[in-house]
Amino acid sequence: MYKPTIAVVGRPNVGKSTLFNRIIGERKAIVEDTPGVTRDRLYATGDWLNYEFNVIDTGGIEIKDEPFQEQIKMQAEIAILEADVIMMIVNGREGVTNDDLFVARILQQSKKPVVLAVNKIDNFEMRSDIYEFYELGLGDPYPVSGSHGLGLGDVLDQAVEHFKNIETDVAEDDSVRVSLIGRPNVGKSSLVNAILGEERVIVSDVAGTTRDAIDTDYHYDGEHYKLVDTAGMRKRGKVYEATEKYSVLRANRAIERSDVVLVILDGEEGIIEQDKRIAGLAHEAGRAILIVVNKWDAVKKDDKTMKKFEDQVRQEFQFLDYAPVAFVSALNRSRLSTLFPLIRLANDSHKKRVQSSTLNEVLADSVSMNPTPTDKGRRLNIFYGTQVSVGPPTFVLFVNDVELMHFSYRRYLENQLRKAFDFTGSPIHIISRKRN
């Protein structure tokens, strides 16, 4: 299912980030207890009137060493490329400014639907101040207060109204969708070309969002794969790829469309924080994951180099301890044969189902080896468990009190399930519910 995207756009100091937080309800998909995941406030998920959608906070995109108005322009253009609906924020206390007019002209040229939100209208008496914003030519202005949450419902009503014109259903087929994500210049496109054995243009010539990317068909050992490359779009040179946070935004869009995600690292340069941020997106989304170390040809090696690098990966990506690691060179096309067996393994794990009887036998054995925790004299009782979904495998455990299921014990049970059923390459979710 394709999720529509709302981009929050406007000049500095109009309250974009405050409204962004209001829209997403301060909810983030990353579990607080998950170690090693770097958080990013640029991109999140919201919901309204039975619609789930992505939200971009363009205030988080910083393009250094650029004139102030040029920076505003780049942020607006990034939003136009990625968004289905644009929410322009203006400051109701300051009135229309030249920068507001500048942004409005850019948005008008985009032909994308725009919802105009006049922020900092904190009481009813101030609503008379919004009418001057008709000057922007973006339709009706809607008064909101990011600090108090007033009027946000009206703005979101208008935004999701435009979703009705967006095709959200993606045609189903039997192919395995594999996306390649990573920061700029780690060799994502080169790796796609090396796999295909030819130079291919991955992204459509039609300017637009990552949704317009061409999914490249590939057959390996009798199975059908679709390769989704996030690296192909070079709008106006490399200005957008120079923005690291933008690579996070683009990776998220590709992850939505994937069964298996290849997190590409630069073996020559090593691991940086941006790698963890991007990998965390795939982990949050619950996709099957394979860590691929590219440019291995450029690394000076001895018989211990690969083991040392893998140990470093395990240390830096503790939240991906289930993901296999592959070492390849797109330049020399070496070790590429190791990728697809691991992709198949991860995809099979991601879709694996476990019979309830077998699951409960493993749970019983796990509890007998390591009894459930107690708190203030009360012991956690696990009555039974069942698998409720795949992609990733998700298990519901019915217990006497969900507060007694400590994170450490849930982690122990996850490890026991992995030992019993081998979920290599796939996250698994364990949910506690009180038995009625």
C-alpha positions as a Markdown table, in Angstrom:
| # | Residue | x | y | z |
|---|---|---|---|---|
| 1 | Met | 0.0 | 0.0 | 0.0 |
| 2 | Tyr | 1.4 | 3.3 | -1.1 |
| 3 | Lys | 1.2 | 6.0 | 1.7 |
| 4 | Pro | 0.5 | 9.6 | 0.5 |
| 5 | Thr | 3.0 | 12.2 | 1.7 |
| 6 | Ile | 2.3 | 15.7 | 3.1 |
| 7 | Ala | 5.3 | 18.2 | 3.1 |
| 8 | Val | 5.3 | 21.0 | 5.6 |
| 9 | Val | 6.8 | 24.0 | 3.8 |
| 10 | Gly | 7.4 | 27.7 | 4.7 |
| 11 | Arg | 10.0 | 30.3 | 5.5 |
| 12 | Pro | 12.0 | 30.0 | 8.7 |
| 13 | Asn | 10.4 | 30.8 | 12.1 |
| 14 | Val | 6.7 | 30.2 | 11.1 |
| 15 | Gly | 6.3 | 27.2 | 13.3 |
| 16 | Lys | 6.8 | 24.3 | 10.8 |
| 17 | Ser | 8.4 | 21.9 | 13.3 |
| 18 | Thr | 5.7 | 22.7 | 15.9 |
| 19 | Leu | 2.9 | 21.8 | 13.5 |
| 20 | Phe | 4.9 | 18.8 | 12.3 |
| 21 | Asn | 5.0 | 17.5 | 15.9 |
| 22 | Arg | 1.2 | 18.2 | 16.2 |
| 23 | Ile | 0.4 | 16.3 | 13.1 |
| 24 | Ile | 2.4 | 13.2 | 14.1 |
| 25 | Gly | 1.2 | 13.5 | 17.7 |
| 26 | Glu | 4.8 | 13.2 | 18.9 |
| 27 | Arg | 4.6 | 9.5 | 17.9 |
| 28 | Lys | 7.8 | 7.9 | 16.5 |
| 29 | Ala | 7.9 | 4.3 | 15.4 |
| 30 | Ile | 11.4 | 3.6 | 16.9 |
| 31 | Val | 11.0 | 1.6 | 20.2 |
| 32 | Glu | 12.8 | 3.5 | 23.0 |
| 33 | Asp | 14.4 | 0.4 | 24.3 |
| 34 | Thr | 16.0 | -0.5 | 21.0 |
| 35 | Pro | 19.8 | 0.2 | 21.3 |
| 36 | Gly | 21.8 | 1.9 | 18.6 |
| 37 | Val | 19.0 | 3.5 | 16.5 |
| 38 | Thr | 19.7 | 7.1 | 15.7 |
| 39 | Arg | 16.5 | 9.2 | 15.7 |
| 40 | Asp | 15.7 | 11.7 | 13.0 |
| 41 | Arg | 12.9 | 14.3 | 13.1 |
| 42 | Leu | 12.7 | 14.9 | 9.4 |
| 43 | Tyr | 10.3 | 12.2 | 8.3 |
| 44 | Ala | 7.4 | 10.6 | 10.3 |
| 45 | Thr | 4.0 | 9.0 | 10.0 |
| 46 | Gly | 0.6 | 10.5 | 10.9 |
| 47 | Asp | -3.0 | 9.5 | 10.5 |
| 48 | Trp | -6.3 | 11.3 | 10.1 |
| 49 | Leu | -9.8 | 10.2 | 9.1 |
| 50 | Asn | -8.6 | 6.6 | 8.4 |
| 51 | Tyr | -5.8 | 7.7 | 6.2 |
| 52 | Glu | -2.2 | 6.9 | 7.2 |
| 53 | Phe | 0.4 | 9.2 | 5.5 |
| 54 | Asn | 4.0 | 10.3 | 5.6 |
| 55 | Val | 4.9 | 13.8 | 6.8 |
| 56 | Ile | 8.1 | 15.7 | 5.8 |
| 57 | Asp | 9.4 | 18.5 | 7.9 |
| 58 | Thr | 11.4 | 20.6 | 5.5 |
| 59 | Gly | 12.7 | 22.7 | 8.3 |
| 60 | Gly | 14.9 | 19.8 | 9.1 |
| 61 | Ile | 16.6 | 20.0 | 5.7 |
| 62 | Glu | 19.6 | 22.3 | 5.9 |
| 63 | Ile | 21.7 | 23.2 | 2.9 |
| 64 | Lys | 24.8 | 24.9 | 4.0 |
| 65 | Asp | 26.8 | 27.6 | 2.3 |
| 66 | Glu | 23.8 | 28.8 | 0.3 |
| 67 | Pro | 22.1 | 32.2 | 0.2 |
| 68 | Phe | 19.1 | 32.3 | 2.6 |
| 69 | Gln | 16.4 | 32.6 | -0.1 |
| 70 | Glu | 18.1 | 29.9 | -2.2 |
| 71 | Gln | 18.0 | 27.6 | 0.8 |
| 72 | Ile | 14.2 | 28.2 | 1.1 |
| 73 | Lys | 13.9 | 27.4 | -2.6 |
| 74 | Met | 15.7 | 24.1 | -2.3 |
| 75 | Gln | 13.6 | 23.0 | 0.6 |
| 76 | Ala | 10.4 | 23.8 | -1.3 |
| 77 | Glu | 11.6 | 22.0 | -4.4 |
| 78 | Ile | 12.5 | 18.9 | -2.3 |
| 79 | Ala | 9.0 | 18.9 | -0.9 |
| 80 | Ile | 7.5 | 19.3 | -4.4 |
| 81 | Leu | 9.5 | 16.3 | -5.6 |
| 82 | Glu | 8.4 | 14.0 | -2.7 |
| 83 | Ala | 5.0 | 15.3 | -1.7 |
| 84 | Asp | 1.5 | 14.5 | -2.8 |
| 85 | Val | 0.1 | 17.4 | -0.8 |
| 86 | Ile | 2.0 | 20.5 | 0.3 |
| 87 | Met | 1.1 | 22.3 | 3.5 |
| 88 | Met | 2.4 | 25.8 | 3.4 |
| 89 | Ile | 2.8 | 27.5 | 6.8 |
| 90 | Val | 2.8 | 31.3 | 7.3 |
| 91 | Asn | 3.0 | 33.4 | 10.4 |
| 92 | Gly | -0.3 | 35.1 | 11.1 |
| 93 | Arg | 1.3 | 37.6 | 13.5 |
| 94 | Glu | 3.7 | 39.0 | 10.9 |
| 95 | Gly | 1.5 | 39.1 | 7.9 |
| 96 | Val | 2.5 | 38.4 | 4.3 |
| 97 | Thr | 6.3 | 38.7 | 3.7 |
| 98 | Asn | 8.4 | 38.7 | 0.5 |
| 99 | Asp | 9.7 | 35.3 | 1.5 |
| 100 | Asp | 6.1 | 34.0 | 1.7 |
| 101 | Leu | 5.4 | 35.3 | -1.7 |
| 102 | Phe | 8.6 | 33.7 | -3.0 |
| 103 | Val | 7.6 | 30.3 | -1.6 |
| 104 | Ala | 4.0 | 30.7 | -2.9 |
| 105 | Arg | 5.2 | 31.3 | -6.5 |
| 106 | Ile | 7.3 | 28.1 | -6.4 |
| 107 | Leu | 4.4 | 26.1 | -5.1 |
| 108 | Gln | 2.0 | 27.5 | -7.7 |
| 109 | Gln | 4.3 | 26.4 | -10.5 |
| 110 | Ser | 4.5 | 22.8 | -9.1 |
| 111 | Lys | 0.8 | 22.1 | -9.9 |
| 112 | Lys | 0.6 | 20.1 | -6.6 |
| 113 | Pro | -2.3 | 20.7 | -4.3 |
| 114 | Val | -1.5 | 23.2 | -1.5 |
| 115 | Val | -3.2 | 23.8 | 1.8 |
| 116 | Leu | -2.4 | 27.2 | 3.4 |
| 117 | Ala | -2.1 | 27.2 | 7.2 |
| 118 | Val | -1.9 | 30.5 | 9.0 |
| 119 | Asn | -0.1 | 29.7 | 12.2 |
| 120 | Lys | 0.1 | 31.4 | 15.6 |
| 121 | Ile | -3.6 | 32.4 | 15.5 |
| 122 | Asp | -4.1 | 31.6 | 19.2 |
| 123 | Asn | -7.5 | 33.0 | 19.8 |
| 124 | Phe | -10.8 | 33.8 | 18.0 |
| 125 | Glu | -10.1 | 37.5 | 17.9 |
| 126 | Met | -7.0 | 37.0 | 15.8 |
| 127 | Arg | -8.9 | 35.3 | 12.9 |
| 128 | Ser | -9.5 | 38.5 | 11.2 |
| 129 | Asp | -5.7 | 38.7 | 10.5 |
| 130 | Ile | -5.8 | 35.8 | 8.1 |
| 131 | Tyr | -7.5 | 37.4 | 5.1 |
| 132 | Glu | -4.5 | 39.2 | 3.8 |
| 133 | Phe | -3.0 | 35.8 | 3.0 |
| 134 | Tyr | -5.4 | 35.4 | 0.0 |
| 135 | Glu | -2.7 | 37.6 | -1.6 |
| 136 | Leu | -0.6 | 34.4 | -1.9 |
| 137 | Gly | -3.0 | 32.9 | -4.5 |
| 138 | Leu | -3.1 | 29.5 | -2.8 |
| 139 | Gly | -6.8 | 29.4 | -2.0 |
| 140 | Asp | -8.5 | 29.7 | 1.4 |
| 141 | Pro | -6.2 | 30.3 | 4.4 |
| 142 | Tyr | -6.9 | 28.2 | 7.5 |
| 143 | Pro | -6.1 | 29.6 | 11.0 |
| 144 | Val | -4.2 | 27.3 | 13.2 |
| 145 | Ser | -2.2 | 27.4 | 16.5 |
| 146 | Gly | 0.7 | 25.0 | 16.6 |
| 147 | Ser | 1.3 | 25.7 | 20.2 |
| 148 | His | -2.3 | 25.0 | 21.3 |
| 149 | Gly | -3.4 | 22.6 | 18.6 |
| 150 | Leu | -6.3 | 24.8 | 17.5 |
| 151 | Gly | -7.6 | 24.5 | 14.0 |
| 152 | Leu | -5.4 | 21.6 | 13.0 |
| 153 | Gly | -8.4 | 19.3 | 12.3 |
| 154 | Asp | -9.7 | 21.7 | 9.6 |
| 155 | Val | -6.3 | 21.8 | 7.9 |
| 156 | Leu | -5.9 | 18.0 | 7.9 |
| 157 | Asp | -9.5 | 17.6 | 6.6 |
| 158 | Gln | -8.5 | 19.7 | 3.6 |
| 159 | Ala | -5.2 | 17.9 | 3.1 |
| 160 | Val | -6.6 | 14.3 | 3.2 |
| 161 | Glu | -9.4 | 15.4 | 0.9 |
| 162 | His | -6.7 | 15.5 | -1.9 |
| 163 | Phe | -5.8 | 11.9 | -1.1 |
| 164 | Lys | -8.9 | 10.7 | -2.8 |
| 165 | Asn | -7.3 | 11.5 | -6.2 |
| 166 | Ile | -4.1 | 9.5 | -5.4 |
| 167 | Glu | -3.8 | 5.9 | -6.4 |
| 168 | Thr | -2.7 | 4.1 | -3.2 |
| 169 | Asp | -3.1 | 0.5 | -4.2 |
| 170 | Val | 0.0 | -1.2 | -5.6 |
| 171 | Ala | -0.5 | -4.1 | -8.0 |
| 172 | Glu | 0.3 | -7.4 | -6.3 |
| 173 | Asp | 2.6 | -9.9 | -8.0 |
| 174 | Asp | 4.8 | -12.8 | -6.9 |
| 175 | Ser | 8.1 | -10.9 | -7.2 |
| 176 | Val | 10.3 | -10.1 | -4.2 |
| 177 | Arg | 10.8 | -6.4 | -4.0 |
| 178 | Val | 14.4 | -5.6 | -3.0 |
| 179 | Ser | 15.4 | -2.0 | -2.3 |
| 180 | Leu | 18.9 | -0.6 | -1.9 |
| 181 | Ile | 19.3 | 2.1 | 0.6 |
| 182 | Gly | 22.2 | 4.1 | 2.0 |
| 183 | Arg | 23.8 | 7.5 | 2.1 |
| 184 | Pro | 25.1 | 9.1 | -1.1 |
| 185 | Asn | 28.1 | 7.7 | -2.8 |
| 186 | Val | 28.1 | 4.2 | -1.2 |
| 187 | Gly | 27.6 | 2.6 | -4.6 |
| 188 | Lys | 23.9 | 1.8 | -4.7 |
| 189 | Ser | 23.4 | 2.4 | -8.5 |
| 190 | Ser | 26.7 | 0.8 | -9.3 |
| 191 | Leu | 25.6 | -2.3 | -7.4 |
| 192 | Val | 22.3 | -2.5 | -9.3 |
| 193 | Asn | 24.2 | -2.2 | -12.6 |
| 194 | Ala | 26.7 | -4.8 | -11.5 |
| 195 | Ile | 23.9 | -7.2 | -10.6 |
| 196 | Leu | 22.2 | -6.6 | -13.9 |
| 197 | Gly | 25.4 | -6.8 | -15.9 |
| 198 | Glu | 24.6 | -3.6 | -17.7 |
| 199 | Glu | 24.2 | 0.1 | -17.3 |
| 200 | Arg | 20.6 | 0.9 | -16.5 |
| 201 | Val | 18.7 | 4.1 | -15.8 |
| 202 | Ile | 16.8 | 3.2 | -12.7 |
| 203 | Val | 14.8 | 6.4 | -12.3 |
| 204 | Ser | 12.2 | 7.7 | -14.8 |
| 205 | Asp | 13.0 | 10.7 | -17.0 |
| 206 | Val | 9.7 | 12.1 | -15.7 |
| 207 | Ala | 10.4 | 14.6 | -12.9 |
| 208 | Gly | 8.6 | 13.6 | -9.7 |
| 209 | Thr | 8.8 | 11.6 | -6.6 |
| 210 | Thr | 10.6 | 8.3 | -5.8 |
| 211 | Arg | 7.3 | 6.7 | -6.6 |
| 212 | Asp | 8.1 | 7.3 | -10.3 |
| 213 | Ala | 11.2 | 5.1 | -10.1 |
| 214 | Ile | 11.3 | 2.2 | -12.5 |
| 215 | Asp | 11.4 | -1.2 | -10.6 |
| 216 | Thr | 14.0 | -3.2 | -12.5 |
| 217 | Asp | 13.0 | -6.9 | -13.0 |
| 218 | Tyr | 15.7 | -9.5 | -12.4 |
| 219 | His | 15.5 | -13.3 | -12.4 |
| 220 | Tyr | 17.8 | -15.5 | -10.2 |
| 221 | Asp | 17.6 | -19.2 | -9.8 |
| 222 | Gly | 14.0 | -19.4 | -11.0 |
| 223 | Glu | 12.8 | -16.6 | -8.8 |
| 224 | His | 11.5 | -13.1 | -9.8 |
| 225 | Tyr | 12.9 | -10.0 | -8.1 |
| 226 | Lys | 12.3 | -6.3 | -8.5 |
| 227 | Leu | 15.2 | -4.1 | -7.7 |
| 228 | Val | 14.3 | -0.6 | -6.3 |
| 229 | Asp | 17.3 | 1.8 | -6.5 |
| 230 | Thr | 17.1 | 5.0 | -4.4 |
| 231 | Ala | 20.2 | 6.6 | -5.9 |
| 232 | Gly | 19.2 | 7.5 | -9.5 |
| 233 | Met | 17.5 | 10.8 | -9.1 |
| 234 | Arg | 19.9 | 13.7 | -9.8 |
| 235 | Lys | 17.6 | 16.8 | -10.0 |
| 236 | Arg | 19.7 | 19.8 | -10.9 |
| 237 | Gly | 23.1 | 18.2 | -10.4 |
| 238 | Lys | 23.9 | 16.7 | -7.1 |
| 239 | Val | 22.6 | 19.5 | -4.9 |
| 240 | Tyr | 20.0 | 17.3 | -3.2 |
| 241 | Glu | 22.3 | 14.4 | -2.7 |
| 242 | Ala | 24.6 | 16.8 | -0.9 |
| 243 | Thr | 21.9 | 17.0 | 1.8 |
| 244 | Glu | 22.3 | 14.0 | 4.0 |
| 245 | Lys | 18.9 | 14.2 | 5.6 |
| 246 | Tyr | 17.4 | 14.1 | 2.2 |
| 247 | Ser | 18.9 | 10.6 | 1.6 |
| 248 | Val | 17.0 | 9.5 | 4.7 |
| 249 | Leu | 13.8 | 10.9 | 3.3 |
| 250 | Arg | 14.3 | 9.1 | 0.0 |
| 251 | Ala | 15.3 | 5.8 | 1.7 |
| 252 | Asn | 12.0 | 5.8 | 3.6 |
| 253 | Arg | 10.0 | 6.0 | 0.4 |
| 254 | Ala | 11.8 | 3.0 | -1.1 |
| 255 | Ile | 11.5 | 1.0 | 2.1 |
| 256 | Glu | 7.7 | 1.3 | 1.9 |
| 257 | Arg | 7.8 | -0.5 | -1.4 |
| 258 | Ser | 10.1 | -3.4 | -0.3 |
| 259 | Asp | 10.1 | -6.9 | 1.0 |
| 260 | Val | 13.8 | -7.0 | 1.6 |
| 261 | Val | 16.1 | -4.0 | 2.2 |
| 262 | Leu | 19.8 | -4.0 | 1.4 |
| 263 | Val | 21.6 | -1.5 | 3.6 |
| 264 | Ile | 24.6 | -0.5 | 1.6 |
| 265 | Leu | 27.8 | 0.5 | 3.5 |
| 266 | Asp | 31.1 | 1.9 | 2.1 |
| 267 | Gly | 33.8 | -0.6 | 3.1 |
| 268 | Glu | 36.5 | 1.9 | 2.2 |
| 269 | Glu | 35.1 | 4.8 | 4.3 |
| 270 | Gly | 33.7 | 2.8 | 7.1 |
| 271 | Ile | 30.5 | 3.3 | 9.2 |
| 272 | Ile | 29.2 | 6.7 | 10.1 |
| 273 | Glu | 26.1 | 7.9 | 12.1 |
| 274 | Gln | 24.1 | 8.5 | 8.9 |
| 275 | Asp | 24.4 | 4.8 | 8.1 |
| 276 | Lys | 22.8 | 3.9 | 11.4 |
| 277 | Arg | 20.0 | 6.5 | 10.8 |
| 278 | Ile | 19.1 | 5.0 | 7.4 |
| 279 | Ala | 19.3 | 1.4 | 8.6 |
| 280 | Gly | 17.1 | 2.3 | 11.5 |
| 281 | Leu | 14.3 | 3.2 | 9.1 |
| 282 | Ala | 14.2 | -0.3 | 7.6 |
| 283 | His | 14.3 | -1.7 | 11.1 |
| 284 | Glu | 11.4 | 0.5 | 12.2 |
| 285 | Ala | 9.4 | -0.5 | 9.1 |
| 286 | Gly | 9.8 | -4.2 | 10.0 |
| 287 | Arg | 11.4 | -5.2 | 6.7 |
| 288 | Ala | 13.7 | -8.1 | 6.1 |
| 289 | Ile | 17.3 | -6.7 | 6.0 |
| 290 | Leu | 20.7 | -7.6 | 4.6 |
| 291 | Ile | 23.7 | -5.5 | 5.4 |
| 292 | Val | 26.0 | -5.2 | 2.3 |
| 293 | Val | 29.5 | -3.8 | 2.5 |
| 294 | Asn | 30.4 | -2.4 | -0.9 |
| 295 | Lys | 33.8 | -1.3 | -2.3 |
| 296 | Trp | 35.5 | -4.3 | -0.6 |
| 297 | Asp | 38.0 | -4.3 | -3.4 |
| 298 | Ala | 39.4 | -1.0 | -2.2 |
| 299 | Val | 40.1 | -2.2 | 1.4 |
| 300 | Lys | 43.5 | -3.4 | 2.3 |
| 301 | Lys | 43.0 | -6.9 | 3.7 |
| 302 | Asp | 44.5 | -9.7 | 5.6 |
| 303 | Asp | 43.0 | -12.9 | 6.8 |
| 304 | Lys | 41.3 | -11.1 | 9.7 |
| 305 | Thr | 40.0 | -7.9 | 8.0 |
| 306 | Met | 36.5 | -9.3 | 7.1 |
| 307 | Lys | 36.0 | -10.6 | 10.6 |
| 308 | Lys | 37.1 | -7.3 | 12.2 |
| 309 | Phe | 34.7 | -5.3 | 9.9 |
| 310 | Glu | 31.8 | -7.6 | 10.7 |
| 311 | Asp | 32.5 | -7.3 | 14.4 |
| 312 | Gln | 32.4 | -3.5 | 13.9 |
| 313 | Val | 29.1 | -3.8 | 12.1 |
| 314 | Arg | 27.6 | -5.9 | 15.0 |
| 315 | Gln | 28.8 | -3.3 | 17.5 |
| 316 | Glu | 27.5 | -0.3 | 15.6 |
| 317 | Phe | 24.2 | -1.9 | 14.5 |
| 318 | Gln | 23.2 | -3.7 | 17.6 |
| 319 | Phe | 19.5 | -3.4 | 16.6 |
| 320 | Leu | 20.2 | -5.4 | 13.4 |
| 321 | Asp | 21.8 | -8.4 | 15.1 |
| 322 | Tyr | 19.5 | -10.6 | 13.0 |
| 323 | Ala | 20.7 | -9.2 | 9.7 |
| 324 | Pro | 23.4 | -11.2 | 7.7 |
| 325 | Val | 26.4 | -9.3 | 6.4 |
| 326 | Ala | 27.7 | -9.6 | 2.8 |
| 327 | Phe | 31.0 | -8.2 | 1.4 |
| 328 | Val | 30.9 | -7.3 | -2.3 |
| 329 | Ser | 32.6 | -5.1 | -4.9 |
| 330 | Ala | 30.3 | -3.5 | -7.5 |
| 331 | Leu | 33.3 | -2.3 | -9.4 |
| 332 | Asn | 34.9 | -5.7 | -9.9 |
| 333 | Arg | 31.5 | -7.6 | -9.7 |
| 334 | Ser | 33.1 | -9.8 | -7.1 |
| 335 | Arg | 31.2 | -11.9 | -4.5 |
| 336 | Leu | 27.8 | -10.8 | -6.0 |
| 337 | Ser | 26.8 | -14.5 | -6.0 |
| 338 | Thr | 26.6 | -14.3 | -2.2 |
| 339 | Leu | 23.7 | -11.8 | -2.3 |
| 340 | Phe | 20.7 | -13.6 | -3.6 |
| 341 | Pro | 20.9 | -16.7 | -1.4 |
| 342 | Leu | 20.9 | -14.3 | 1.5 |
| 343 | Ile | 18.1 | -12.3 | 0.1 |
| 344 | Arg | 16.0 | -15.4 | -0.4 |
| 345 | Leu | 16.8 | -16.6 | 3.2 |
| 346 | Ala | 15.8 | -13.2 | 4.6 |
| 347 | Asn | 12.6 | -13.1 | 2.6 |
| 348 | Asp | 11.6 | -16.6 | 3.6 |
| 349 | Ser | 12.2 | -15.7 | 7.3 |
| 350 | His | 10.1 | -12.6 | 6.8 |
| 351 | Lys | 7.1 | -14.6 | 5.6 |
| 352 | Lys | 7.6 | -17.6 | 7.9 |
| 353 | Arg | 4.6 | -19.0 | 9.8 |
| 354 | Val | 4.8 | -21.1 | 13.0 |
| 355 | Gln | 2.1 | -23.5 | 14.1 |
| 356 | Ser | 0.5 | -22.5 | 17.4 |
| 357 | Ser | 1.1 | -25.9 | 19.0 |
| 358 | Thr | 4.8 | -25.8 | 18.1 |
| 359 | Leu | 5.1 | -22.2 | 19.2 |
| 360 | Asn | 3.6 | -22.9 | 22.6 |
| 361 | Glu | 5.9 | -25.9 | 23.1 |
| 362 | Val | 8.9 | -23.6 | 22.6 |
| 363 | Leu | 7.4 | -21.0 | 25.0 |
| 364 | Ala | 6.9 | -23.6 | 27.6 |
| 365 | Asp | 10.5 | -24.9 | 27.3 |
| 366 | Ser | 11.8 | -21.3 | 27.4 |
| 367 | Val | 9.9 | -20.5 | 30.6 |
| 368 | Ser | 11.1 | -23.7 | 32.2 |
| 369 | Met | 14.7 | -22.8 | 31.4 |
| 370 | Asn | 14.3 | -19.2 | 32.6 |
| 371 | Pro | 11.3 | -18.6 | 34.8 |
| 372 | Thr | 9.2 | -15.5 | 34.1 |
| 373 | Pro | 10.0 | -12.3 | 36.1 |
| 374 | Thr | 8.2 | -11.2 | 39.3 |
| 375 | Asp | 7.4 | -7.7 | 40.5 |
| 376 | Lys | 6.2 | -6.9 | 44.0 |
| 377 | Gly | 5.3 | -10.5 | 44.6 |
| 378 | Arg | 3.4 | -11.0 | 41.3 |
| 379 | Arg | 4.8 | -13.3 | 38.6 |
| 380 | Leu | 4.3 | -13.0 | 34.9 |
| 381 | Asn | 2.2 | -15.9 | 33.6 |
| 382 | Ile | 2.2 | -16.6 | 29.8 |
| 383 | Phe | -1.0 | -18.5 | 29.1 |
| 384 | Tyr | -0.4 | -19.1 | 25.4 |
| 385 | Gly | 0.9 | -17.5 | 22.2 |
| 386 | Thr | -0.2 | -17.4 | 18.6 |
| 387 | Gln | 1.3 | -15.9 | 15.4 |
| 388 | Val | -1.0 | -13.2 | 14.0 |
| 389 | Ser | 0.8 | -12.0 | 10.9 |
| 390 | Val | 3.9 | -12.3 | 8.7 |
| 391 | Gly | 6.1 | -9.6 | 7.1 |
| 392 | Pro | 7.5 | -9.5 | 9.8 |
| 393 | Pro | 6.4 | -12.5 | 11.9 |
| 394 | Thr | 4.4 | -11.1 | 14.7 |
| 395 | Phe | 3.4 | -13.1 | 17.8 |
| 396 | Val | 0.8 | -12.2 | 20.5 |
| 397 | Leu | 1.4 | -13.6 | 23.9 |
| 398 | Phe | -1.6 | -13.7 | 26.3 |
| 399 | Val | -0.5 | -12.9 | 29.8 |
| 400 | Asn | -1.9 | -12.1 | 33.2 |
| 401 | Asp | -0.5 | -8.6 | 33.3 |
| 402 | Val | 1.3 | -6.8 | 30.4 |
| 403 | Glu | 3.2 | -4.6 | 32.8 |
| 404 | Leu | 5.1 | -7.7 | 34.1 |
| 405 | Met | 6.5 | -8.4 | 30.6 |
| 406 | His | 9.9 | -6.6 | 31.0 |
| 407 | Phe | 11.9 | -5.7 | 27.9 |
| 408 | Ser | 14.7 | -8.0 | 28.9 |
| 409 | Tyr | 12.4 | -11.0 | 29.2 |
| 410 | Arg | 10.7 | -10.2 | 25.8 |
| 411 | Arg | 14.2 | -10.1 | 24.3 |
| 412 | Tyr | 15.0 | -13.5 | 25.9 |
| 413 | Leu | 11.9 | -14.9 | 24.3 |
| 414 | Glu | 12.7 | -13.4 | 21.0 |
| 415 | Asn | 16.2 | -15.1 | 21.1 |
| 416 | Gln | 14.6 | -18.4 | 22.0 |
| 417 | Leu | 12.2 | -18.2 | 19.0 |
| 418 | Arg | 15.1 | -17.3 | 16.8 |
| 419 | Lys | 17.0 | -20.4 | 18.0 |
| 420 | Ala | 14.0 | -22.6 | 17.4 |
| 421 | Phe | 12.7 | -21.3 | 14.0 |
| 422 | Asp | 15.6 | -19.4 | 12.4 |
| 423 | Phe | 14.4 | -16.0 | 11.5 |
| 424 | Thr | 17.7 | -14.9 | 9.9 |
| 425 | Gly | 17.3 | -11.6 | 8.2 |
| 426 | Ser | 13.9 | -10.7 | 9.6 |
| 427 | Pro | 12.9 | -8.8 | 12.7 |
| 428 | Ile | 10.2 | -10.4 | 14.8 |
| 429 | His | 7.6 | -8.7 | 16.9 |
| 430 | Ile | 6.3 | -10.0 | 20.3 |
| 431 | Ile | 3.2 | -8.3 | 21.6 |
| 432 | Ser | 1.8 | -8.8 | 25.1 |
| 433 | Arg | -1.9 | -8.8 | 25.7 |
| 434 | Lys | -3.9 | -9.4 | 28.9 |
| 435 | Arg | -6.1 | -12.5 | 28.7 |
| 436 | Asn | -9.7 | -11.6 | 29.3 |
